[in-house]
Amino acid sequence: MRKSSAQHKGRGVSANGVRKKPAGVKLGPRFLRAFEFAAEKHAGQTRKTTTVPYIAHLMGVASLALEFGGDEDVAIAALLHDVVEDCGGAPMLQEVRRRFGKRVAKIVDGCTDSDTEPKPPWRERKETYIRHLKKADADTRLVSAADKLNNVRSILADYRAIGESIWTRFSGGREGTLWYYRALLDEFLRRKPSRLVREFELAVRELESAAHATGQRDKAADSSSRDASRNDKRFFSNRAFLDPRVEA
């Protein structure tokens, strides 16, 4: 039996050869339950040293995950990606698995850099997380990249508003934070870059450029201040030499 032309062309192509639009992602009751679960568990939490409810970050990550190809499970994992780290540790992961399934739990676990209290030292946690990403599956890397892109965009927006004081929010400070996002970018670029990773690359480069420009201005200002101080000392020293009545 001969296959029809549509069968020869494969899925997604109609009988007249016109490519069909891919079906959109359907978000059902599970997604709504995940949103309610995330909102409940993160209730009262805010983004670092701000009044912005933490759920705003989770919504942003889920939005990016959907925008860049994630399905409902991935979007649910995006909503829940911090719930283990911030809301209960390993027992919370078991609850996520029971409520939303193994695939969601695997992604959430892959996006968690610590499930114990007290947490290991900051640099140790971040280095371990980056090593883990090397072996992570595509779903986990998608949610991780969405999470980090949302973070960097928020840092950039606040950096433009308040400047260098933003670095006091972060355990790694200025240099540690810049190192971390550059190391993440290098890892994401190790595989074939997706559109999401390209967006992350643009954001990281913009943050680095802004921080570098501010650093150069600060160095120039410090240099000018030192020069002015030296000139003042010379001025008063010369006056004292020329006029003995003037104290140096």
Summary of the structure (lengths in Angstrom):
residues: 248
radius of gyration: 26.1
end to end distance: 106.9
largest distance: 115.2
contacts: 683
relative contact order: 0.08
helix: 70%
strand: 2%
